[in-house]
Amino acid sequence: MSAYIEFFIKGKDRFYPIASYCRNSEVYRVMSEGAPWEKVRALSVERLNTYRSFMLEDVMKEEKRINEQEHELQLIPTFNNSIEEKIDAIDSVKELIADKKEDIKAAKYVINFIDFLIDIINEVKYGEHEDLDPNSYLYYGIECWEPTVNDIVN
């Protein structure tokens, strides 16, 4: 059984689901820390920026690793190995680079999702929405499918 992290917009009388990600997703991996189990917590721009910074660090680390592996690719032909071993080494490094590029793609997806959530909060904060509180508008939680106000934790 897979757990899900859920995202909601809180209206006057109920919570409206806006997104759901399973345990195998990059969004779950990054944002489950801090998300309550079977409860919901308000998301702030500060908390979202913390998640975003974490993901940006990941992207920079992966890009650095790709640069190192691309440099390694250039060196392989100079090794004193057989041609077959060189080809195997090149294929292995190219596969690692491809995996790193997929990791970067997944991280950028999470960053875009976080930016979207920040935009929602900022719209409520700076738009003409006097009846909405930007500090208690966007919520998230794990395995909390139909939250009520009684499910809110700090």
Secondary structure, DSSP 4 states (H G I P E B T S, - for coil): ---EEEEEEE-SS-EEEEEEEETTSHHHHHHSTTPPBSSEEE--HHHHHHHHHHHHHHHHHHHHHHHHHHHHHHHGGGSSS-HHHHHHHHHHHHHHHHHHHHHHHHHHHHHHHHHHHHHHHHHHHHSS-TT--GGGSEEEEES-SS--GGGEE-
